[in-house]
Amino acid sequence: MRLDKYLKISRLIKRRTVAKDVCEGEKISVNGKVAKPAADIKLGDIITIDMRRHVLEVKVLATPNSVRANEAHDLYEILKDFKKDE
């Protein structure tokens, strides 16, 4: 599954266009490497999202084509969730 689609389906980012823009801004890495929107996401991958003052690292648990909003949190496991000091 494409990275931008996974971010939208998992509700980590609410819109696919926003997910695409964030990826193109080199703010998202997969398994330690900066990832493009079309990067292939597989089970077990580690996604790191670097927002301005916040970093979120998750492990991919599932990659379905669609999911209900109340089940989206089951698609990933949060590994790190912290605010950056600036």
MOZI-V886653 format. One line per field, one symbol per residue. ss: DSSP state (@ for helix, = for strand, . for the rest). burial: I if it has 9 or more other ideal C-beta (glycine too) atoms within 8 Angstrom, else O. A space follows every 50 residues. Layout:
ss: ???
burial: ???
//
This chain:
ss: .=@@@@@@@......@@@@@@@@@...===..==.....=.....===== ...=======........@@@@@@@========...
burial: IIIIIIIIIIIIIOOIOIIIOIIOOOOIIIOOOOIOIOIOIOOOIIIIIO OOOIIIIIIIOOIOOOIOOOOIOOIIOOOOOOOOOO
//
